Amino acid sequence: MQSSFGATPDGLLDIEAVQKAINRSRASVYRYVNSDRQQLNPPYDPRKLNPELRTDHRDSLLFHPNEVARFARDVLKIRQVTVEVLNAPPTQTQELLTEILAELRQLRQLYESQVQHK
C-alpha cells in the first residue's frame, strides 16, 4: 500500500485521508477508530486506529501518519505500508507571510549595509 494525500497544516490526517490511505470505506474507518461517546480520549488500543488527543467531542478526528501506517500493517495485515504526506497547497495567508518575510529580510540587509558605512 502506498498513498499520497494532503494533510492538515500540522501534518495530521483527517478521516478522508485515512480512507484513501487504507483503501477502505468511510464507514469502515469509523468502525476501526478507537472512540467512545462517553470518554473524550479513550486509552490506547493496539487493535484500533487511535486518533490524536482532542479537547472537545466536536473536534474532528485526526490521525498521525505513523499511527495509520501501524494500523494498516499490524491490524489490517497490509504488507507494504508507505504513508507519504504531501504539504497542502499554500493559502493566501501563507503567501502573504512569505512576501512579508522577504521584505523584512531586504530591509534588514539595507539597514545592516547602512550601519557598516557609518
A tleap script that builds the chain and sets N, CA, C and O, in Angstrom:
source leaprc.protein.ff14SB
mol = sequence {
  NMET GLN SER SER PHE GLY ALA THR PRO ASP
  GLY LEU LEU ASP ILE GLU ALA VAL GLN LYS
  ALA ILE ASN ARG SER ARG ALA SER VAL TYR
  ARG TYR VAL ASN SER ASP ARG GLN GLN LEU
  ASN PRO PRO TYR ASP PRO ARG LYS LEU ASN
  PRO GLU LEU ARG THR ASP HIE ARG ASP SER
  LEU LEU PHE HIE PRO ASN GLU VAL ALA ARG
  PHE ALA ARG ASP VAL LEU LYS ILE ARG GLN
  VAL THR VAL GLU VAL LEU ASN ALA PRO PRO
  THR GLN THR GLN GLU LEU LEU THR GLU ILE
  LEU ALA GLU LEU ARG GLN LEU ARG GLN LEU
  TYR GLU SER GLN VAL GLN HIE CLYS
}
set mol.1.N position { 0.845 -1.171 0.000 }
set mol.1.CA position { 0.000 0.000 0.000 }
set mol.1.C position { 0.884 1.225 0.000 }
set mol.1.O position { 1.740 1.370 0.873 }
set mol.2.N position { 0.698 2.094 -0.944 }
set mol.2.CA position { 1.437 3.340 -0.977 }
set mol.2.C position { 0.444 4.427 -1.301 }
set mol.2.O position { -0.271 4.337 -2.299 }
set mol.3.N position { 0.387 5.470 -0.464 }
set mol.3.CA position { -0.587 6.526 -0.661 }
set mol.3.C position { 0.065 7.878 -0.520 }
set mol.3.O position { 0.984 8.062 0.278 }
set mol.4.N position { -0.420 8.826 -1.305 }
set mol.4.CA position { -0.007 10.216 -1.192 }
set mol.4.C position { -1.274 11.046 -1.117 }
set mol.4.O position { -2.173 10.898 -1.945 }
set mol.5.N position { -1.342 11.911 -0.133 }
set mol.5.CA position { -2.539 12.714 0.019 }
set mol.5.C position { -2.215 13.914 0.873 }
set mol.5.O position { -1.154 13.983 1.493 }
set mol.6.N position { -3.129 14.855 0.904 }
set mol.6.CA position { -2.940 16.062 1.681 }
set mol.6.C position { -3.163 15.822 3.157 }
set mol.6.O position { -3.725 14.805 3.564 }
set mol.7.N position { -2.717 16.769 3.945 }
set mol.7.CA position { -2.865 16.664 5.385 }
set mol.7.C position { -3.195 18.037 5.940 }
set mol.7.O position { -3.154 19.038 5.224 }
set mol.8.N position { -3.525 18.071 7.230 }
set mol.8.CA position { -3.744 19.352 7.883 }
set mol.8.C position { -2.404 20.071 7.987 }
set mol.8.O position { -1.358 19.449 7.805 }
set mol.9.N position { -2.419 21.376 8.278 }
set mol.9.CA position { -1.147 22.108 8.373 }
set mol.9.C position { -0.154 21.504 9.366 }
set mol.9.O position { 1.055 21.658 9.195 }
set mol.10.N position { -0.646 20.823 10.397 }
set mol.10.CA position { 0.269 20.219 11.368 }
set mol.10.C position { 0.624 18.774 11.014 }
set mol.10.O position { 1.211 18.067 11.833 }
set mol.11.N position { 0.275 18.328 9.805 }
set mol.11.CA position { 0.695 17.016 9.335 }
set mol.11.C position { -0.199 15.861 9.729 }
set mol.11.O position { 0.151 14.705 9.489 }
set mol.12.N position { -1.339 16.142 10.325 }
set mol.12.CA position { -2.251 15.071 10.727 }
set mol.12.C position { -3.239 14.768 9.607 }
set mol.12.O position { -3.492 15.611 8.745 }
set mol.13.N position { -3.789 13.573 9.625 }
set mol.13.CA position { -4.700 13.122 8.576 }
set mol.13.C position { -6.135 13.113 9.075 }
set mol.13.O position { -6.407 12.686 10.197 }
set mol.14.N position { -7.056 13.587 8.235 }
set mol.14.CA position { -8.468 13.514 8.596 }
set mol.14.C position { -9.049 12.179 8.123 }
set mol.14.O position { -8.339 11.360 7.540 }
set mol.15.N position { -10.327 11.968 8.375 }
set mol.15.CA position { -10.975 10.696 8.027 }
set mol.15.C position { -10.854 10.389 6.538 }
set mol.15.O position { -10.580 9.250 6.161 }
set mol.16.N position { -11.057 11.402 5.684 }
set mol.16.CA position { -10.987 11.181 4.236 }
set mol.16.C position { -9.593 10.725 3.815 }
set mol.16.O position { -9.454 9.832 2.979 }
set mol.17.N position { -8.563 11.336 4.392 }
set mol.17.CA position { -7.187 10.960 4.053 }
set mol.17.C position { -6.885 9.537 4.513 }
set mol.17.O position { -6.219 8.784 3.802 }
set mol.18.N position { -7.369 9.164 5.694 }
set mol.18.CA position { -7.175 7.792 6.185 }
set mol.18.C position { -7.906 6.812 5.271 }
set mol.18.O position { -7.383 5.748 4.941 }
set mol.19.N position { -9.112 7.180 4.871 }
set mol.19.CA position { -9.910 6.335 3.980 }
set mol.19.C position { -9.143 6.048 2.694 }
set mol.19.O position { -9.106 4.906 2.236 }
set mol.20.N position { -8.534 7.071 2.113 }
set mol.20.CA position { -7.755 6.889 0.888 }
set mol.20.C position { -6.491 6.067 1.159 }
set mol.20.O position { -6.102 5.231 0.343 }
set mol.21.N position { -5.863 6.306 2.292 }
set mol.21.CA position { -4.598 5.631 2.598 }
set mol.21.C position { -4.772 4.129 2.762 }
set mol.21.O position { -3.950 3.351 2.276 }
set mol.22.N position { -5.830 3.718 3.438 }
set mol.22.CA position { -6.010 2.282 3.694 }
set mol.22.C position { -7.008 1.640 2.734 }
set mol.22.O position { -7.297 0.447 2.830 }
set mol.23.N position { -7.532 2.443 1.807 }
set mol.23.CA position { -8.445 1.947 0.771 }
set mol.23.C position { -9.640 1.213 1.376 }
set mol.23.O position { -9.948 0.081 1.004 }
set mol.24.N position { -10.298 1.879 2.306 }
set mol.24.CA position { -11.490 1.333 2.950 }
set mol.24.C position { -12.596 2.379 2.901 }
set mol.24.O position { -12.326 3.561 2.688 }
set mol.25.N position { -13.825 1.953 3.096 }
set mol.25.CA position { -14.957 2.877 3.086 }
set mol.25.C position { -14.919 3.760 4.334 }
set mol.25.O position { -14.277 3.433 5.332 }
set mol.26.N position { -15.618 4.873 4.247 }
set mol.26.CA position { -15.699 5.793 5.376 }
set mol.26.C position { -16.284 5.081 6.604 }
set mol.26.O position { -15.798 5.259 7.720 }
set mol.27.N position { -17.327 4.279 6.387 }
set mol.27.CA position { -17.944 3.543 7.497 }
set mol.27.C position { -16.945 2.587 8.141 }
set mol.27.O position { -16.914 2.452 9.364 }
set mol.28.N position { -16.134 1.929 7.328 }
set mol.28.CA position { -15.121 1.017 7.873 }
set mol.28.C position { -14.114 1.770 8.721 }
set mol.28.O position { -13.729 1.309 9.796 }
set mol.29.N position { -13.687 2.926 8.239 }
set mol.29.CA position { -12.716 3.715 9.003 }
set mol.29.C position { -13.302 4.068 10.360 }
set mol.29.O position { -12.618 3.946 11.376 }
set mol.30.N position { -14.561 4.505 10.396 }
set mol.30.CA position { -15.189 4.840 11.677 }
set mol.30.C position { -15.292 3.614 12.584 }
set mol.30.O position { -15.175 3.749 13.802 }
set mol.31.N position { -15.508 2.425 12.025 }
set mol.31.CA position { -15.547 1.209 12.850 }
set mol.31.C position { -14.180 0.894 13.443 }
set mol.31.O position { -14.092 0.363 14.550 }
set mol.32.N position { -13.116 1.214 12.719 }
set mol.32.CA position { -11.759 0.932 13.189 }
set mol.32.C position { -11.292 1.900 14.275 }
set mol.32.O position { -10.396 1.571 15.052 }
set mol.33.N position { -11.886 3.080 14.336 }
set mol.33.CA position { -11.393 4.144 15.218 }
set mol.33.C position { -11.647 3.816 16.687 }
set mol.33.O position { -12.713 3.325 17.057 }
set mol.34.N position { -10.655 4.096 17.499 }
set mol.34.CA position { -10.759 3.946 18.951 }
set mol.34.C position { -11.446 5.198 19.493 }
set mol.34.O position { -10.784 6.181 19.827 }
set mol.35.N position { -12.771 5.157 19.578 }
set mol.35.CA position { -13.520 6.304 20.095 }
set mol.35.C position { -14.641 5.799 20.990 }
set mol.35.O position { -15.052 4.642 20.911 }
set mol.36.N position { -15.118 6.683 21.830 }
set mol.36.CA position { -16.148 6.329 22.793 }
set mol.36.C position { -16.994 7.573 23.045 }
set mol.36.O position { -16.452 8.654 23.280 }
set mol.37.N position { -18.311 7.431 22.998 }
set mol.37.CA position { -19.191 8.585 23.230 }
set mol.37.C position { -19.075 9.106 24.661 }
set mol.37.O position { -19.251 10.299 24.906 }
set mol.38.N position { -18.782 8.222 25.593 }
set mol.38.CA position { -18.713 8.606 26.999 }
set mol.38.C position { -17.362 9.198 27.389 }
set mol.38.O position { -17.273 9.960 28.351 }
set mol.39.N position { -16.330 8.857 26.659 }
set mol.39.CA position { -14.971 9.240 27.030 }
set mol.39.C position { -14.334 9.992 25.867 }
set mol.39.O position { -14.306 9.493 24.742 }
set mol.40.N position { -13.824 11.185 26.137 }
set mol.40.CA position { -13.256 12.021 25.076 }
set mol.40.C position { -12.022 11.386 24.451 }
set mol.40.O position { -11.937 11.280 23.228 }
set mol.41.N position { -11.076 10.966 25.263 }
set mol.41.CA position { -9.834 10.361 24.783 }
set mol.41.C position { -9.640 8.998 25.442 }
set mol.41.O position { -9.004 8.905 26.492 }
set mol.42.N position { -10.185 7.939 24.835 }
set mol.42.CA position { -10.032 6.611 25.441 }
set mol.42.C position { -8.575 6.165 25.437 }
set mol.42.O position { -7.777 6.670 24.648 }
set mol.43.N position { -8.217 5.222 26.313 }
set mol.43.CA position { -6.834 4.739 26.361 }
set mol.43.C position { -6.426 4.067 25.048 }
set mol.43.O position { -7.267 3.598 24.281 }
set mol.44.N position { -5.136 4.035 24.816 }
set mol.44.CA position { -4.574 3.438 23.601 }
set mol.44.C position { -5.014 1.987 23.468 }
set mol.44.O position { -4.965 1.223 24.433 }
set mol.45.N position { -5.439 1.614 22.278 }
set mol.45.CA position { -5.841 0.237 21.995 }
set mol.45.C position { -5.085 -0.225 20.749 }
set mol.45.O position { -5.328 0.298 19.661 }
set mol.46.N position { -4.172 -1.195 20.883 }
set mol.46.CA position { -3.366 -1.627 19.739 }
set mol.46.C position { -4.175 -2.292 18.626 }
set mol.46.O position { -3.671 -2.451 17.514 }
set mol.47.N position { -5.419 -2.683 18.905 }
set mol.47.CA position { -6.257 -3.312 17.877 }
set mol.47.C position { -7.122 -2.302 17.133 }
set mol.47.O position { -7.866 -2.669 16.224 }
set mol.48.N position { -7.027 -1.033 17.517 }
set mol.48.CA position { -7.849 0.022 16.916 }
set mol.48.C position { -6.966 1.095 16.294 }
set mol.48.O position { -5.756 1.132 16.518 }
set mol.49.N position { -7.591 1.963 15.513 }
set mol.49.CA position { -6.931 3.126 14.932 }
set mol.49.C position { -7.103 4.268 15.927 }
set mol.49.O position { -8.211 4.767 16.122 }
set mol.50.N position { -6.009 4.676 16.552 }
set mol.50.CA position { -6.061 5.641 17.646 }
set mol.50.C position { -5.872 7.067 17.137 }
set mol.50.O position { -4.836 7.387 16.555 }
set mol.51.N position { -6.881 7.933 17.356 }
set mol.51.CA position { -6.747 9.327 16.920 }
set mol.51.C position { -5.864 10.123 17.872 }
set mol.51.O position { -5.549 9.680 18.976 }
set mol.52.N position { -5.477 11.300 17.419 }
set mol.52.CA position { -4.746 12.225 18.278 }
set mol.52.C position { -5.685 12.712 19.375 }
set mol.52.O position { -6.905 12.619 19.239 }
set mol.53.N position { -5.122 13.228 20.455 }
set mol.53.CA position { -5.933 13.706 21.573 }
set mol.53.C position { -6.797 14.882 21.140 }
set mol.53.O position { -6.368 15.730 20.357 }
set mol.54.N position { -8.016 14.920 21.660 }
set mol.54.CA position { -8.950 16.008 21.356 }
set mol.54.C position { -9.275 16.754 22.636 }
set mol.54.O position { -9.145 16.209 23.732 }
set mol.55.N position { -9.698 18.002 22.496 }
set mol.55.CA position { -10.084 18.799 23.660 }
set mol.55.C position { -11.596 18.892 23.804 }
set mol.55.O position { -12.100 19.302 24.849 }
set mol.56.N position { -12.328 18.507 22.743 }
set mol.56.CA position { -13.783 18.601 22.752 }
set mol.56.C position { -14.349 17.502 21.851 }
set mol.56.O position { -13.719 17.118 20.866 }
set mol.57.N position { -15.533 17.000 22.189 }
set mol.57.CA position { -16.163 15.957 21.369 }
set mol.57.C position { -16.474 16.450 19.960 }
set mol.57.O position { -16.579 15.644 19.035 }
set mol.58.N position { -16.623 17.759 19.784 }
set mol.58.CA position { -16.929 18.309 18.460 }
set mol.58.C position { -15.698 18.436 17.577 }
set mol.58.O position { -15.831 18.672 16.376 }
set mol.59.N position { -14.496 18.284 18.142 }
set mol.59.CA position { -13.269 18.345 17.341 }
set mol.59.C position { -13.247 17.185 16.349 }
set mol.59.O position { -13.709 16.084 16.651 }
set mol.60.N position { -12.708 17.447 15.174 }
set mol.60.CA position { -12.585 16.395 14.160 }
set mol.60.C position { -11.594 15.334 14.625 }
set mol.60.O position { -10.655 15.621 15.368 }
set mol.61.N position { -11.819 14.114 14.178 }
set mol.61.CA position { -10.854 13.049 14.437 }
set mol.61.C position { -9.677 13.237 13.491 }
set mol.61.O position { -9.855 13.309 12.275 }
set mol.62.N position { -8.479 13.316 14.049 }
set mol.62.CA position { -7.255 13.466 13.267 }
set mol.62.C position { -6.288 12.364 13.676 }
set mol.62.O position { -6.272 11.932 14.829 }
set mol.63.N position { -5.478 11.912 12.712 }
set mol.63.CA position { -4.600 10.774 12.948 }
set mol.63.C position { -3.187 11.091 12.502 }
set mol.63.O position { -2.980 11.743 11.479 }
set mol.64.N position { -2.214 10.626 13.273 }
set mol.64.CA position { -0.814 10.781 12.888 }
set mol.64.C position { -0.525 9.758 11.790 }
set mol.64.O position { -0.989 8.621 11.875 }
set mol.65.N position { 0.240 10.146 10.754 }
set mol.65.CA position { 0.546 9.206 9.668 }
set mol.65.C position { 1.187 7.898 10.151 }
set mol.65.O position { 0.920 6.836 9.590 }
set mol.66.N position { 2.025 7.970 11.182 }
set mol.66.CA position { 2.649 6.746 11.704 }
set mol.66.C position { 1.615 5.805 12.318 }
set mol.66.O position { 1.750 4.585 12.226 }
set mol.67.N position { 0.586 6.372 12.943 }
set mol.67.CA position { -0.470 5.546 13.532 }
set mol.67.C position { -1.277 4.860 12.431 }
set mol.67.O position { -1.652 3.696 12.570 }
set mol.68.N position { -1.541 5.569 11.351 }
set mol.68.CA position { -2.270 4.972 10.226 }
set mol.68.C position { -1.447 3.834 9.624 }
set mol.68.O position { -1.985 2.769 9.320 }
set mol.69.N position { -0.156 4.057 9.454 }
set mol.69.CA position { 0.724 3.020 8.905 }
set mol.69.C position { 0.784 1.814 9.840 }
set mol.69.O position { 0.731 0.674 9.379 }
set mol.70.N position { 0.893 2.055 11.150 }
set mol.70.CA position { 0.930 0.955 12.128 }
set mol.70.C position { -0.351 0.138 12.056 }
set mol.70.O position { -0.311 -1.092 12.025 }
set mol.71.N position { -1.474 0.819 12.030 }
set mol.71.CA position { -2.761 0.130 11.988 }
set mol.71.C position { -2.890 -0.706 10.711 }
set mol.71.O position { -3.326 -1.856 10.763 }
set mol.72.N position { -2.516 -0.136 9.580 }
set mol.72.CA position { -2.609 -0.857 8.304 }
set mol.72.C position { -1.715 -2.096 8.312 }
set mol.72.O position { -2.111 -3.158 7.834 }
set mol.73.N position { -0.527 -1.955 8.849 }
set mol.73.CA position { 0.445 -3.060 8.865 }
set mol.73.C position { 0.063 -4.127 9.896 }
set mol.73.O position { 0.004 -5.313 9.570 }
set mol.74.N position { -0.194 -3.709 11.132 }
set mol.74.CA position { -0.376 -4.661 12.230 }
set mol.74.C position { -1.786 -5.239 12.330 }
set mol.74.O position { -1.948 -6.414 12.660 }
set mol.75.N position { -2.796 -4.436 12.053 }
set mol.75.CA position { -4.171 -4.896 12.237 }
set mol.75.C position { -4.785 -5.374 10.923 }
set mol.75.O position { -5.380 -6.450 10.865 }
set mol.76.N position { -4.639 -4.570 9.873 }
set mol.76.CA position { -5.224 -4.947 8.585 }
set mol.76.C position { -4.335 -5.905 7.804 }
set mol.76.O position { -4.758 -6.464 6.791 }
set mol.77.N position { -3.109 -6.095 8.270 }
set mol.77.CA position { -2.149 -7.019 7.647 }
set mol.77.C position { -1.813 -6.639 6.203 }
set mol.77.O position { -1.607 -7.509 5.357 }
set mol.78.N position { -1.761 -5.352 5.935 }
set mol.78.CA position { -1.305 -4.880 4.633 }
set mol.78.C position { 0.210 -4.936 4.679 }
set mol.78.O position { 0.826 -4.292 5.528 }
set mol.79.N position { 0.818 -5.692 3.785 }
set mol.79.CA position { 2.255 -5.982 3.874 }
set mol.79.C position { 3.136 -4.756 3.720 }
set mol.79.O position { 3.898 -4.425 4.629 }
set mol.80.N position { 3.045 -4.088 2.601 }
set mol.80.CA position { 3.897 -2.918 2.394 }
set mol.80.C position { 3.083 -1.664 2.666 }
set mol.80.O position { 2.095 -1.382 1.987 }
set mol.81.N position { 3.510 -0.933 3.654 }
set mol.81.CA position { 2.789 0.272 4.031 }
set mol.81.C position { 3.725 1.459 3.917 }
set mol.81.O position { 4.758 1.515 4.584 }
set mol.82.N position { 3.362 2.397 3.078 }
set mol.82.CA position { 4.096 3.652 2.959 }
set mol.82.C position { 3.069 4.765 2.949 }
set mol.82.O position { 2.265 4.866 2.022 }
set mol.83.N position { 3.091 5.588 3.959 }
set mol.83.CA position { 2.192 6.733 4.012 }
set mol.83.C position { 3.038 7.963 3.770 }
set mol.83.O position { 3.915 8.296 4.567 }
set mol.84.N position { 2.771 8.632 2.670 }
set mol.84.CA position { 3.524 9.824 2.300 }
set mol.84.C position { 2.583 11.012 2.396 }
set mol.84.O position { 1.559 11.052 1.714 }
set mol.85.N position { 2.920 11.970 3.230 }
set mol.85.CA position { 2.079 13.141 3.427 }
set mol.85.C position { 2.621 14.281 2.585 }
set mol.85.O position { 3.783 14.668 2.712 }
set mol.86.N position { 1.773 14.807 1.731 }
set mol.86.CA position { 2.153 15.948 0.913 }
set mol.86.C position { 1.649 17.213 1.584 }
set mol.86.O position { 0.558 17.238 2.154 }
set mol.87.N position { 2.453 18.260 1.511 }
set mol.87.CA position { 2.025 19.523 2.096 }
set mol.87.C position { 0.827 20.062 1.338 }
set mol.87.O position { 0.731 19.936 0.117 }
set mol.88.N position { -0.072 20.657 2.077 }
set mol.88.CA position { -1.239 21.277 1.460 }
set mol.88.C position { -0.782 22.475 0.636 }
set mol.88.O position { 0.232 23.094 0.960 }
set mol.89.N position { -1.514 22.810 -0.423 }
set mol.89.CA position { -1.122 23.973 -1.214 }
set mol.89.C position { -1.138 25.227 -0.342 }
set mol.89.O position { -1.956 25.342 0.571 }
set mol.90.N position { -0.233 26.168 -0.625 }
set mol.90.CA position { -0.159 27.363 0.216 }
set mol.90.C position { -1.450 28.179 0.159 }
set mol.90.O position { -2.073 28.326 -0.893 }
set mol.91.N position { -1.822 28.692 1.297 }
set mol.91.CA position { -3.007 29.541 1.372 }
set mol.91.C position { -2.599 30.981 1.107 }
set mol.91.O position { -1.409 31.293 1.048 }
set mol.92.N position { -3.581 31.857 0.948 }
set mol.92.CA position { -3.285 33.274 0.743 }
set mol.92.C position { -2.514 33.830 1.936 }
set mol.92.O position { -1.610 34.647 1.766 }
set mol.93.N position { -2.865 33.394 3.125 }
set mol.93.CA position { -2.180 33.864 4.328 }
set mol.93.C position { -0.719 33.447 4.306 }
set mol.93.O position { 0.160 34.254 4.610 }
set mol.94.N position { -0.448 32.196 3.950 }
set mol.94.CA position { 0.937 31.731 3.894 }
set mol.94.C position { 1.727 32.491 2.837 }
set mol.94.O position { 2.887 32.837 3.063 }
set mol.95.N position { 1.111 32.757 1.680 }
set mol.95.CA position { 1.789 33.506 0.626 }
set mol.95.C position { 2.095 34.928 1.083 }
set mol.95.O position { 3.181 35.447 0.827 }
set mol.96.N position { 1.133 35.557 1.760 }
set mol.96.CA position { 1.337 36.912 2.265 }
set mol.96.C position { 2.455 36.940 3.301 }
set mol.96.O position { 3.296 37.838 3.280 }
set mol.97.N position { 2.470 35.973 4.197 }
set mol.97.CA position { 3.526 35.915 5.210 }
set mol.97.C position { 4.897 35.698 4.574 }
set mol.97.O position { 5.890 36.249 5.050 }
set mol.98.N position { 4.964 34.914 3.522 }
set mol.98.CA position { 6.227 34.696 2.810 }
set mol.98.C position { 6.712 35.993 2.177 }
set mol.98.O position { 7.904 36.298 2.219 }
set mol.99.N position { 5.792 36.758 1.589 }
set mol.99.CA position { 6.150 38.049 0.995 }
set mol.99.C position { 6.626 39.029 2.066 }
set mol.99.O position { 7.602 39.750 1.856 }
set mol.100.N position { 5.949 39.059 3.203 }
set mol.100.CA position { 6.347 39.949 4.303 }
set mol.100.C position { 7.735 39.575 4.796 }
set mol.100.O position { 8.560 40.452 5.052 }
set mol.101.N position { 8.001 38.283 4.933 }
set mol.101.CA position { 9.316 37.823 5.377 }
set mol.101.C position { 10.399 38.252 4.396 }
set mol.101.O position { 11.475 38.678 4.814 }
set mol.102.N position { 10.131 38.145 3.102 }
set mol.102.CA position { 11.108 38.565 2.091 }
set mol.102.C position { 11.390 40.063 2.206 }
set mol.102.O position { 12.542 40.486 2.111 }
set mol.103.N position { 10.346 40.867 2.411 }
set mol.103.CA position { 10.534 42.316 2.568 }
set mol.103.C position { 11.330 42.630 3.828 }
set mol.103.O position { 12.202 43.498 3.809 }
set mol.104.N position { 11.038 41.936 4.916 }
set mol.104.CA position { 11.780 42.166 6.159 }
set mol.104.C position { 13.257 41.826 5.983 }
set mol.104.O position { 14.122 42.529 6.506 }
set mol.105.N position { 13.548 40.772 5.264 }
set mol.105.CA position { 14.945 40.405 5.009 }
set mol.105.C position { 15.647 41.477 4.182 }
set mol.105.O position { 16.807 41.799 4.439 }
set mol.106.N position { 14.950 42.032 3.192 }
set mol.106.CA position { 15.529 43.105 2.386 }
set mol.106.C position { 15.797 44.339 3.245 }
set mol.106.O position { 16.848 44.968 3.123 }
set mol.107.N position { 14.849 44.682 4.109 }
set mol.107.CA position { 15.030 45.833 4.998 }
set mol.107.C position { 16.212 45.617 5.938 }
set mol.107.O position { 16.981 46.545 6.191 }
set mol.108.N position { 16.358 44.417 6.448 }
set mol.108.CA position { 17.477 44.120 7.347 }
set mol.108.C position { 18.810 44.259 6.619 }
set mol.108.O position { 19.759 44.826 7.161 }
set mol.109.N position { 18.884 43.744 5.395 }
set mol.109.CA position { 20.120 43.876 4.618 }
set mol.109.C position { 20.445 45.343 4.366 }
set mol.109.O position { 21.600 45.753 4.482 }
set mol.110.N position { 19.437 46.130 4.023 }
set mol.110.CA position { 19.637 47.557 3.783 }
set mol.110.C position { 20.119 48.245 5.055 }
set mol.110.O position { 21.060 49.038 5.015 }
set mol.111.N position { 19.482 47.949 6.179 }
set mol.111.CA position { 19.862 48.534 7.461 }
set mol.111.C position { 21.299 48.162 7.823 }
set mol.111.O position { 22.082 49.026 8.217 }
set mol.112.N position { 21.649 46.882 7.691 }
set mol.112.CA position { 22.999 46.443 8.040 }
set mol.112.C position { 24.050 47.065 7.129 }
set mol.112.O position { 25.158 47.360 7.576 }
set mol.113.N position { 23.717 47.265 5.863 }
set mol.113.CA position { 24.688 47.902 4.956 }
set mol.113.C position { 24.878 49.373 5.312 }
set mol.113.O position { 25.982 49.897 5.162 }
set mol.114.N position { 23.837 50.048 5.776 }
set mol.114.CA position { 23.952 51.455 6.174 }
set mol.114.C position { 24.718 51.589 7.486 }
set mol.114.O position { 25.478 52.542 7.656 }
set mol.115.N position { 24.535 50.664 8.403 }
set mol.115.CA position { 25.240 50.699 9.685 }
set mol.115.C position { 26.733 50.473 9.464 }
set mol.115.O position { 27.551 51.079 10.156 }
set mol.116.N position { 27.101 49.625 8.529 }
set mol.116.CA position { 28.510 49.337 8.260 }
set mol.116.C position { 29.215 50.531 7.633 }
set mol.116.O position { 30.423 50.682 7.820 }
set mol.117.N position { 28.511 51.384 6.897 }
set mol.117.CA position { 29.117 52.533 6.232 }
set mol.117.C position { 29.328 53.704 7.182 }
set mol.117.O position { 29.987 54.671 6.800 }
set mol.118.N position { 28.808 53.663 8.380 }
set mol.118.CA position { 28.964 54.780 9.323 }
set mol.118.C position { 30.252 54.696 10.067 }
set mol.118.O position { 30.542 55.556 10.899 }
savepdb mol mol.pdb
quit
